[in-house]
Amino acid sequence: MNPALEYIDRAPEPFRAIMLHLQMLVEAACPSAQLKFKWHLPFYYLDEKTMFCFFNYRKTFVDLGLAYGNLLSDSHGVLVAGENRKMMRSLRYYELEAIDDAVVIETLQELEQLRTAAKRKTT
């Protein structure tokens, strides 16, 4: 089994259910994103080198970590900087029912546009 999928599958509830739901949203919002396993976590990449987002469950919550999330507009006021992060932001969920699909999808699509535009500038 893919180690990224195994990480999600082996997580205790409610973290497993939260990550499965977020996985569905990531793949719906950004169909070209590739699921890999880096730094012992499920990471999505937009191509071989462009880090996009990741899942990480902690003691009481799941982080949907967003690479270069500091560039996001955070129009919904939901992004968490936490843990002295300078460039990383996350959407943090303590329960499945708290996930607002529209907010997650909008945030992911904005991030995809930013990361794709930044990649174009460097090539």
C-alpha positions as CSV (number, residue, x, y, z in Angstrom):
1,M,0.0,0.0,0.0
2,N,1.1,3.6,-0.7
3,P,2.7,4.9,2.6
4,A,0.7,8.1,2.3
5,L,-2.6,6.2,2.1
6,E,-1.4,3.9,4.9
7,Y,-0.8,6.9,7.2
8,I,-4.3,8.1,6.6
9,D,-5.8,4.6,7.0
10,R,-4.0,3.8,10.2
11,A,-4.9,7.1,11.9
12,P,-7.3,6.8,14.9
13,E,-10.8,8.3,14.6
14,P,-11.8,11.0,14.2
15,F,-8.5,11.9,12.5
16,R,-8.9,9.2,9.9
17,A,-12.4,10.5,8.8
18,I,-11.2,14.1,8.8
19,M,-8.2,13.3,6.6
20,L,-10.3,11.1,4.2
21,H,-12.7,14.0,3.8
22,L,-9.9,16.5,3.2
23,Q,-8.3,14.0,0.7
24,M,-11.5,14.0,-1.3
25,L,-11.6,17.9,-1.2
26,V,-7.9,18.3,-2.3
27,E,-8.4,15.8,-5.2
28,A,-11.6,17.5,-6.3
29,A,-10.2,21.0,-6.0
30,C,-6.8,20.2,-7.6
31,P,-7.1,17.0,-9.7
32,S,-3.5,17.2,-11.0
33,A,-2.1,17.2,-7.4
34,Q,0.0,14.1,-6.7
35,L,-0.1,12.4,-3.4
36,K,3.4,11.5,-2.1
37,F,4.9,10.5,1.3
38,K,7.5,13.0,2.5
39,W,8.9,13.6,6.0
40,H,6.6,10.8,7.3
41,L,3.5,12.7,6.2
42,P,1.1,12.6,3.2
43,F,2.1,15.5,0.9
44,Y,0.4,16.7,-2.2
45,Y,2.7,18.1,-4.9
46,L,1.6,20.1,-8.0
47,D,4.5,18.6,-9.9
48,E,7.7,16.7,-9.0
49,K,9.1,19.7,-7.0
50,T,6.3,22.1,-6.1
51,M,5.0,21.3,-2.6
52,F,1.3,22.1,-2.2
53,C,-0.2,20.8,1.0
54,F,-0.1,18.0,3.6
55,F,-2.0,16.2,6.3
56,N,-0.8,15.9,9.9
57,Y,-2.8,14.7,12.8
58,R,-1.8,15.8,16.3
59,K,-3.2,15.0,19.8
60,T,-6.5,16.8,19.3
61,F,-6.7,18.0,15.6
62,V,-5.8,17.5,12.0
63,D,-3.7,20.2,10.2
64,L,-4.2,20.7,6.5
65,G,-0.8,22.3,6.0
66,L,-0.5,24.8,3.2
67,A,2.9,25.5,1.7
68,Y,3.4,29.2,1.2
69,G,0.1,29.7,2.9
70,N,1.4,33.1,4.2
71,L,0.6,34.4,0.6
72,L,-3.1,33.5,0.9
73,S,-5.7,36.2,1.3
74,D,-7.4,34.4,4.2
75,S,-10.7,36.0,3.3
76,H,-12.6,33.7,5.6
77,G,-10.2,34.3,8.6
78,V,-9.6,30.6,9.2
79,L,-5.8,30.2,8.5
80,V,-3.6,29.3,11.5
81,A,0.1,30.3,11.6
82,G,0.9,28.4,14.8
83,E,4.2,26.9,15.9
84,N,6.3,29.9,14.8
85,R,5.6,29.3,11.1
86,K,6.7,32.0,8.8
87,M,5.5,30.7,5.5
88,M,3.3,27.8,6.3
89,R,-0.4,28.2,7.2
90,S,-2.9,25.5,8.0
91,L,-6.6,24.8,8.2
92,R,-7.1,23.1,11.5
93,Y,-9.9,20.7,12.3
94,Y,-10.9,19.1,15.6
95,E,-14.0,17.3,14.2
96,L,-15.3,16.3,10.8
97,E,-18.5,18.4,11.1
98,A,-16.4,21.6,11.4
99,I,-15.1,21.3,7.8
100,D,-16.6,23.8,5.5
101,D,-16.1,22.3,2.0
102,A,-16.5,25.6,0.2
103,V,-13.8,27.3,2.3
104,V,-11.4,24.4,1.9
105,I,-11.9,24.3,-1.9
106,E,-11.6,28.1,-2.3
107,T,-8.4,28.1,-0.2
108,L,-6.9,25.2,-2.1
109,Q,-7.7,26.8,-5.5
110,E,-6.2,30.1,-4.5
111,L,-3.1,28.4,-3.3
112,E,-2.8,26.4,-6.5
113,Q,-3.0,29.6,-8.5
114,L,-0.3,31.3,-6.4
115,R,2.0,28.3,-6.5
116,T,1.6,27.8,-10.3
117,A,2.2,31.6,-10.9
118,A,5.3,31.5,-8.7
119,K,6.6,28.5,-10.6
120,R,6.1,30.3,-14.0
121,K,8.1,33.3,-12.8
122,T,11.1,31.1,-11.9
123,T,11.2,29.2,-15.2
